[in-house]
Structure formats: structure tokens, C-alpha cells
Amino acid sequence: MLAAGAYARPGVRQCLALDLGTSAVRLWTPSTGTVISEPAVIARRPDGRYTVGQAALDASAHHDATLIRPMRDGVVRDFHGCVHLLRRMLADLGQPYGSVCPVLVGVPATATLRQKNVLVAVVRRAVGERVVAVEEPLAAALACRPDPGHDDLVAVDMGFGRTEVARIVDRSVAAAERVEGEDPVDQISAIARCVRHMNVRGATGRRRLLITGGGAASPGAAARLAALTGRSVTMPAEPLLATLTGLRLLLTG
């Protein structure tokens, strides 16, 4: 049962919320007070040096560097690359890893147990502390409404290359499916079918559909999903930050 402040610790000032995605790494700490976002990429330059994030993309454009993308479909593809990426980002922020602080990281609801464990191991190696993985649809739902437990709620994370559909019951993921496709807008019909598959006869509460991710703000996406599913569509003000916002609320209340 997840609720705002569920991972808050009295007297503990430092904490870290982390959304480690395929295309971008987003993190939040009280010391920054704002969301830090960097491309999830590493560049190996011809001289053997490595750079990460936007600097890696710049190096690729100007120094013939080789790009490494350590994440794929929201899960770890390159363990050591992910560790290096996180450590460099935290170091650039002046945030030393190994400090005593709770860390929450989002994980796809459709990830296997092994994939979830590997992601937690990456963050623990990079940060050096207690790490808890929270399924991303739960965090996104919390970002939209502090108590998502009373509605008939399905969450859709519309990513480029992977869209995830999850039914949320009593603040936990009851079912989850993936829809493959490079452009989520082209997959609206398939997404709607997944949502309809998750309808439960006799379910009470308002039938809501929460859409987040890069494809959520595409023109017409919300209206088409509402028409095809018969659900009331809700979209956070910043769909790309829904997971991170929910993780922050779990840490701070």
C-alpha cells in the first residue's frame, strides 16, 4: 500500500528519487530542489576518456566518440555503464554517493524479477545505500492524485519504443502488459485493446485512465484513448516527470 510519505524518515534530510529510463536519467534530491535530467548515454572518446549525458552527445558530435546506451526498454543492458553514468551525474551535482539516505528508483511493472534486482543492484553500487524499487505506474498514479486507491484506475506510460499498460487495485499493480512500437501514437488502437482487456466486471469507482510519458502529450492521443476505452482520461501537467514526481512524494509526503 503506497501513500505519500510512505518512505519518509524523520530526521533524515537527504534522499534520492531516480527515474532511470532508456533515453534519459532524471533525479531529484532535496539539495537540488529541482529535477535534474540528462540523456542516458555514455561517450567513449578516441583518447580513452568517458563523458556522460549531454556532454556525451556533444562529444559524439565533435570528437568522433562512440556512444553507449546502457539502458533498453527501461531495464539495464550494461551494468557497469549504468553505474558509471549515475556516479558521474551525482558527482557533477556535488552529491557524493555512499551517504546515508533512502533511495527510490522506478522500475517497469512488466520487468522480470531478475531485471528489477539488477536495476536495484546498479543503483546500490552507484549510491551505496538502501535502495527500493517502486513500480512506475504506482508512482505515476500518486503524482496525479495523492490517494489513487478508490477509483477503477488503469495507467498507461506512453514511451517511444515501449508502452506499458497497468491496472492498479488498492494501490498495487494487479496486471500489466507491454505494447511494442517506435511511435506510441501509432499504437493507440493496440493500447486501447490492452486497456479494455483489463476492465473488470462489477468494478466500482470512477473509470479513470492515467496517461504519462513522452507520447501522452501528442495531439489527439488523450481524446482517442478516451473514445476507444470509455474511460475518463487524466494527464499530469508534466507527463514526462510523473514517475519522478510520485517517487518524490513517497520520500517527502
C-alpha positions as CSV (number, residue, x, y, z in Angstrom):
1,M,0.0,0.0,0.0
2,L,1.7,3.1,-1.2
3,A,0.8,6.6,0.0
4,A,2.6,9.9,0.0
5,G,5.3,10.0,2.6
6,A,5.5,6.2,2.8
7,Y,9.3,6.2,2.7
8,A,9.9,9.5,4.6
9,R,12.2,9.1,7.5
10,P,12.0,11.5,10.4
11,G,15.3,13.4,10.9
12,V,16.7,12.2,7.6
13,R,17.2,15.2,5.3
14,Q,19.0,13.6,2.4
15,C,17.2,11.3,-0.1
16,L,17.2,10.5,-3.8
17,A,14.4,9.9,-6.3
18,L,15.6,8.3,-9.5
19,D,13.9,7.6,-12.9
20,L,16.5,5.7,-14.9
21,G,14.9,5.4,-18.4
22,T,16.0,4.3,-21.8
23,S,16.5,7.8,-23.2
24,A,17.0,10.0,-20.1
25,V,18.0,9.8,-16.4
26,R,16.0,12.0,-14.1
27,L,16.7,12.5,-10.5
28,W,15.7,14.7,-7.6
29,T,17.2,15.4,-4.2
30,P,16.3,18.0,-1.5
31,S,19.7,19.6,-2.0
32,T,18.9,20.5,-5.6
33,G,15.3,21.2,-5.1
34,T,14.7,20.7,-8.8
35,V,14.6,17.9,-11.3
36,I,17.9,17.1,-13.0
37,S,17.6,15.4,-16.4
38,E,20.4,14.1,-18.6
39,P,20.4,11.8,-21.7
40,A,21.0,8.2,-20.6
41,V,24.2,7.9,-22.7
42,I,27.9,7.5,-22.3
43,A,30.6,8.5,-24.9
44,R,34.0,6.8,-25.2
45,R,36.4,9.3,-26.9
46,P,39.3,8.2,-29.0
47,D,41.7,9.2,-26.2
48,G,40.0,6.8,-23.9
49,R,38.2,9.3,-21.8
50,Y,34.5,8.9,-21.0
51,T,31.7,11.5,-20.7
52,V,28.1,11.1,-19.8
53,G,24.7,12.8,-20.5
54,Q,24.6,15.9,-22.7
55,A,28.4,16.1,-22.7
56,A,28.5,12.6,-24.2
57,L,26.2,13.7,-27.1
58,D,28.4,16.8,-27.7
59,A,31.5,14.6,-27.7
60,S,29.9,12.3,-30.2
61,A,29.1,15.3,-32.5
62,H,32.6,16.9,-32.3
63,H,35.1,14.3,-31.3
64,D,34.1,11.1,-33.1
65,A,33.2,9.4,-29.8
66,T,31.5,6.1,-29.6
67,L,28.1,6.3,-27.9
68,I,27.0,3.6,-25.3
69,R,23.4,3.4,-24.2
70,P,23.3,1.3,-21.0
71,M,19.5,1.1,-20.7
72,R,17.0,-0.5,-23.0
73,D,13.2,-0.6,-22.6
74,G,13.6,0.7,-19.1
75,V,15.9,-2.1,-17.9
76,V,19.6,-2.4,-17.6
77,R,21.6,-3.5,-20.6
78,D,25.1,-2.6,-19.4
79,F,25.6,-2.9,-15.7
80,H,28.9,-1.1,-15.3
81,G,27.9,1.5,-17.8
82,C,24.8,2.4,-15.7
83,V,26.9,2.5,-12.6
84,H,29.4,4.9,-14.2
85,L,26.6,7.1,-15.6
86,L,24.9,7.5,-12.2
87,R,28.2,8.1,-10.3
88,R,29.2,10.8,-12.8
89,M,25.9,12.5,-12.6
90,L,25.9,12.6,-8.8
91,A,29.5,13.8,-8.7
92,D,28.7,16.6,-11.1
93,L,25.9,17.7,-8.7
94,G,28.3,17.6,-5.8
95,Q,26.2,14.7,-4.4
96,P,28.6,12.1,-3.0
97,Y,27.5,8.5,-3.3
98,G,27.7,6.4,-0.1
99,S,26.0,9.0,2.1
100,V,23.2,7.7,4.4
101,C,20.0,8.3,2.5
102,P,16.9,6.4,1.3
103,V,16.8,5.9,-2.5
104,L,13.7,5.1,-4.6
105,V,14.1,4.1,-8.2
106,G,11.3,3.5,-10.7
107,V,11.0,0.1,-12.4
108,P,8.7,-1.0,-15.2
109,A,5.8,-3.1,-13.9
110,T,6.4,-5.6,-16.7
111,A,10.1,-6.1,-15.8
112,T,11.0,-9.6,-14.6
113,L,12.2,-10.2,-11.0
114,R,15.8,-10.6,-12.3
115,Q,15.6,-7.3,-14.2
116,K,14.3,-5.5,-11.1
117,N,17.0,-7.0,-9.0
118,V,19.7,-5.9,-11.5
119,L,18.4,-2.4,-11.5
120,V,18.4,-2.2,-7.7
121,A,22.0,-3.6,-7.7
122,V,23.1,-0.9,-10.2
123,V,21.7,1.9,-8.0
124,R,23.1,0.3,-4.8
125,R,26.6,0.0,-6.4
126,A,26.4,3.6,-7.6
127,V,24.9,5.2,-4.5
128,G,25.9,2.7,-1.8
129,E,22.8,2.8,0.3
130,R,19.3,1.3,0.9
131,V,17.5,1.2,-2.5
132,V,13.9,0.4,-3.0
133,A,12.3,-0.2,-6.4
134,V,8.8,1.2,-7.0
135,E,6.7,0.1,-10.0
136,E,6.4,3.2,-12.2
137,P,2.6,3.1,-12.7
138,L,2.2,3.4,-8.9
139,A,4.5,6.4,-8.7
140,A,2.7,8.0,-11.7
141,A,-0.7,7.4,-10.2
142,L,0.5,9.0,-6.9
143,A,1.8,12.0,-8.8
144,C,-1.7,12.5,-10.3
145,R,-3.7,12.0,-7.1
146,P,-2.4,11.5,-3.5
147,D,-4.9,8.6,-3.0
148,P,-5.5,6.6,-6.2
149,G,-7.0,3.7,-4.3
150,H,-10.7,4.4,-4.7
151,D,-11.0,4.6,-8.4
152,D,-11.1,2.0,-11.2
153,L,-7.7,3.0,-12.5
154,V,-5.6,2.0,-15.4
155,A,-2.2,3.7,-16.0
156,V,-0.5,4.0,-19.5
157,D,3.1,5.0,-19.8
158,M,3.5,6.0,-23.5
159,G,7.1,5.7,-24.2
160,F,8.9,5.7,-27.6
161,G,9.8,2.1,-28.2
162,R,7.8,0.7,-25.3
163,T,4.4,1.5,-23.8
164,E,3.2,-0.1,-20.6
165,V,-0.4,-0.6,-19.5
166,A,-1.1,-1.4,-15.8
167,R,-4.2,-1.9,-13.8
168,I,-3.9,-0.5,-10.3
169,V,-6.0,-2.0,-7.5
170,D,-5.7,-1.0,-3.8
171,R,-2.5,0.9,-4.6
172,S,-0.8,-2.1,-6.2
173,V,-0.3,-3.3,-9.7
174,A,-2.8,-6.1,-10.4
175,A,-1.9,-6.7,-14.1
176,A,0.5,-5.2,-16.6
177,E,1.1,-5.5,-20.3
178,R,3.5,-4.0,-22.8
179,V,2.8,-2.6,-26.3
180,E,5.7,-2.6,-28.6
181,G,6.2,0.2,-31.2
182,E,8.5,3.0,-32.1
183,D,5.8,5.7,-32.1
184,P,3.2,5.3,-29.3
185,V,0.7,7.5,-31.3
186,D,0.7,4.7,-34.0
187,Q,-0.1,2.2,-31.3
188,I,-3.3,3.9,-29.9
189,S,-5.6,1.1,-31.1
190,A,-3.3,-1.6,-29.5
191,I,-3.0,0.4,-26.3
192,A,-6.8,0.8,-26.1
193,R,-7.2,-3.0,-26.6
194,C,-4.9,-3.6,-23.6
195,V,-6.9,-1.2,-21.5
196,R,-10.2,-2.9,-22.4
197,H,-8.7,-6.3,-21.5
198,M,-8.1,-5.0,-18.0
199,N,-11.7,-4.0,-17.5
200,V,-13.2,-5.8,-14.5
201,R,-16.9,-6.5,-14.5
202,G,-18.6,-5.0,-11.4
203,A,-15.7,-2.7,-10.6
204,T,-16.8,0.3,-8.6
205,G,-15.5,3.8,-8.6
206,R,-14.8,6.2,-11.4
207,R,-13.3,4.6,-14.5
208,R,-10.1,6.6,-15.0
209,L,-7.2,6.3,-17.4
210,L,-4.0,7.9,-16.4
211,I,-1.6,8.6,-19.4
212,T,2.0,9.6,-18.9
213,G,5.3,9.5,-20.8
214,G,6.6,11.2,-23.9
215,G,3.7,10.2,-26.1
216,A,1.0,11.3,-23.7
217,A,1.0,15.0,-24.8
218,S,0.9,14.1,-28.5
219,P,-2.1,15.9,-30.2
220,G,-5.2,13.8,-30.1
221,A,-3.8,11.0,-28.0
222,A,-5.9,11.6,-24.9
223,A,-9.1,12.1,-26.9
224,R,-8.6,9.0,-29.0
225,L,-8.0,6.8,-25.9
226,A,-11.0,8.3,-24.1
227,A,-13.2,7.4,-27.1
228,L,-11.8,3.9,-27.6
229,T,-11.8,2.9,-23.9
230,G,-14.8,4.8,-22.5
231,R,-12.7,6.0,-19.6
232,S,-12.1,9.5,-18.2
233,V,-8.5,10.4,-19.2
234,T,-6.2,12.2,-16.7
235,M,-2.8,13.5,-17.7
236,P,-0.4,15.2,-15.2
237,A,0.8,18.7,-16.0
238,E,4.3,17.2,-16.8
239,P,3.8,13.7,-18.2
240,L,7.5,13.0,-18.6
241,L,8.1,13.7,-14.9
242,A,5.1,11.7,-13.5
243,T,7.2,8.8,-12.2
244,L,9.8,11.0,-10.6
245,T,7.2,13.3,-9.0
246,G,5.5,10.2,-7.5
247,L,8.8,8.9,-6.1
248,R,9.5,12.3,-4.6
249,L,6.1,12.3,-2.9
250,L,6.8,8.9,-1.4
251,L,10.0,10.3,0.1
252,T,8.7,13.6,1.3
253,G,4.9,13.3,1.7
